């Protein structure tokens, strides 16, 4: 623990002394033996630290090395998380985390997600399919020659098997070229804190708190400019984002393309209207979550400024669901889902 204390002190954070007889929280690999704990909804803590002194806003089930903890810098996003901003109302990112089987969510998120699943049990499978398409699209764009990526509305990374993090775009594209650069963007401070700790861990990655609905401001962001060269083609990942933009999602895509050079690519997913998803949308909107499924034709129109690549647009197949099928009521669902995927290119 002495070495951990020195590392943390060097970053300006000194954790509390361990309780007498508590033993060490550090294993030989420099990880927290016991995961960071959730004191109660909206108040997070790290073992050996103080409530509210969280370098990376992690909750039960997250794994954060002491090195990452010490290296994380204080920020406005951390301050918001420490203060519990947004903890009492459901958030898009935490709803998605729950549907993916993650543990970085609160009671308000779980309650709303279960009520939405009662209307549309397929939603859990759709979110799984989106993560699968994220991996596919990122890898495909890297193979097509793109070397810099914007992951907009990146959401919370979900820890899988040891060493695996779902949502790790850099890990995917760097299989093709280790020099690939990635900017993770979200307007949720909790998401950005997690991304800084688990995803943006080197000079070729950044986690940025910005609103994907404001492309001009986003593309002018100084942190984004540190990793993304807007004179060169960019791969944009808009996975599970546009159905949470109630007004003019095509305008958002158009404005984004305006700021990017020809040869840039955009990957999109959008949930398609069904009676069940329409009912879930009404429930979510009443809770302040602007979920707006659209018809297939409406989704294709959103992509109207893009030159489609490969077989897209296409309804995506079901992905394996980490939650028991009985829990989501979708045991018999196979084949294409009411989820449209697109990959398109900005023409010359």
Secondary structure, DSSP 8 states (H G I E B T S, - for coil): -HHHHHHHHHTT-------TT---SB-TTSBBSS--EEEETTEEE-TTS-TT--SS---TT---BHHHHHH----HHHHHHHTTTTTTS--HHHHHHHHTT-S---HHHHHHHHHHHHH-TTHHHHHHHHHHHHHHHHHHHHHTT--EEEEET----EE-STT-EET-HHHHHTTT-TT-EEEEEES-HHHHHHHHHHT--STTEEEEE--TT-HHHHHT-HHHHHH--TTS--EEEETT-GGG--S-HHHHHHHHHHTS-TT-EEEEEEEB--HHHHHHHHHHHHTT-----B-HHHHHHHTTTSEE-TT-SEEEE----SS-HHHHT-TT--SEEEEEEEEEE---
